[in-house]
Amino acid sequence: MCSARYYEQRTLAPSSENRLLTTKMKTEEDQGSNEERKGRMTIVLGLVTFIAAFGSSFQYGYNVSVINSPAPFMQDFYNETYFERYGEYMSEDLMTALWSLTVSFFPLGGFFGSLMVGPMVNTCGRKGTLLINNVFSIIPAILMGISKVASTFEVIIVCRIVIGICAGLSSNVVPMYLGEMSPKNLRGAVGVVPQLFITIGILAAQILGMRMILGSSEGWPILMGLTGVPAALQLLCLPFFPESPRYLLIQKGDEEKAKAALKKLRGWDDVEDEMEEMRKEDQVEKAEGKMSVCALFTYRGLRWQLISIIVMMMGQQLSGVNGVYYYADSIYENAGVKKDDVQFVTVGTGAVNVVMTLVAVFIVEALGRRILLLAGFGICCVACAVLTVALNLKDTVSWMPYISIACVISYVIGHAIGASPIPSVMIIEMFLQSSRPAAFMVGGSVHWLSNFTVGLVFKYMEKGLGPYCFLVFCGICLVTVIYIFLIVPETKNKTFMEINQSMAKRNGIELQADKEELKDFTAVSVPYSKKNEAGRNSAL
């Protein structure tokens, strides 16, 4: 929109008083138009958010939880298949090793998928990467679905790493795609939606995995194969939605397609403000060049942004969320829940996770990212500390098991409102277009390696430390809270360039006032063209 200065220069009123009055009226009218548009969720933006999140994030969550309930039946299948081949049942050590591979290959595949993010999104685009990624879901889903009929358990183990690659790509590309398409006042809410669908996927796997549904010796192949359904839906629907306008303009240089995509997403024709903001970002990008992972680690101007995402992603996984879920069943049993009923309580915990993540979608724009991070990790810290005490006193104090249940639920709430959904939003907002793919590669790699590490060492921690293992998680949450309080800024309702500028002082970078792309964004909006770009820069 044009500034007050622009209107003042264009007004033809004879007196200065009338001119100023006209200026004020036009400026207020302009601001009113902006207020009406603020926060608008169009049908196109809503649908593309749903298709991207359901087709990718949902199946990520689904595959995190899908093998938990049918594990005994799947292990029986491994053993029976081995007996048919060799005439004897496999040893306990071999079974443990094979099942450990089945479980741990998923996060390992996620790590490999994270390494593919940068090259794929820069070459194929955000939407193109998501479409290609469906191959890593549909083919494994079919193979796992027929594994019992084909009498091969090896294919399940291999497919778990391929499904992990799919999850590694989707967990990074979906937030990037949706974040780049959203208006700044909705970016946080839309950015939390992928995490919401991850929790819905976990809950869906828990429900479908119940003994009376598909968590049985006959039903588990269908349960494993259902992961291909969301991927197929995305493959059919996503081509009808636009690519990221930022990708089209900044990386492809196609202004017309970028503007058309932006008009379709916003639902109105006047998108010049956002186009101008992207052009300014493009000018900065051309000065910096495309950022690789190695360059990201050595570039002083993004030092604290990089450290921040590493700390938040490590805190997210090393805070013990998988350990708490693993311990939950025994906690419920110690509290007096019957063994057959534990699955229902577990589903209830999954439902709490979904509801609280949904709450985060609605409050993230009101409260901001920083307060949710502090509250989320803070709640997890306190819950782990109290849980340690409750587990140690469960045999001496009759009501302590119920405190344990409350701690598990509190921990899930804390993770759902802050620790789980917000770090990915922060990666989107703290990095510009040229460095964002590399940042997601780093953040995703840290996420999956930390996930893999917890899965690998938790049983040893549990055996060596018992309930005191949660003090380790408590300490990690506390360190993360302190770091966020001291370093991480609030990014709510700011443009990518404004956030980048706010971190410049901490990085020890002085912005040059004579560069247009680093000046105040309230300056007069000037129609963009390559013809007048050099003249405009020199004049400034």
Secondary structure, 3 states (H helix, E strand, C coil): CCCHHHHHHHCCCCCHHHHHHHHHHHHHHHHHHHHHHCCCCCHHHHHHHHHHHHHHHHHHHHHHHCCCCCHHHHHHHHHHHHHHHHCCCCCHHHHHHHHHHHHHHHHHHHHHHHHCHHHHHHHHHHHHHHHHHCHHHHHHHHHHHCHHHHCCCHHHHHHHHHHHHHHHHHHHHHHHHHHHHCCCCCHHHHHHHHHHHHHHHHHHHHHHCCCCCCCCCCCHHHHHHCCHHHHHHHHHHHHHCCCCHHHHHHHCCCHHHHHHHHHHHHCCCCCHHHHHHHHHHHHHHHHHCCCCHHHHHHCHHHHHHHHHHHHHHHHHHHCCHHHHHHHHHHHHHHCCCCHHHHHHHHHHHHHHHHHHHHHHHHHHHHHCHHHHHHHHHHHHHHHHHHHHHHHHCCCCCCCHHHHHHHHHHHHHHHHHHHHCCHHHHHHHHHCCCCCHHHHHHHHHHHHHHHHHHHHHHHHHHHHHHHHHHHHHHHHHHHHHHHHHHHCCCCCCCCCHHHHHHHCCCCCCCCCCCCCHHHCCCCCCCCCCCHHHHHHHHHHC
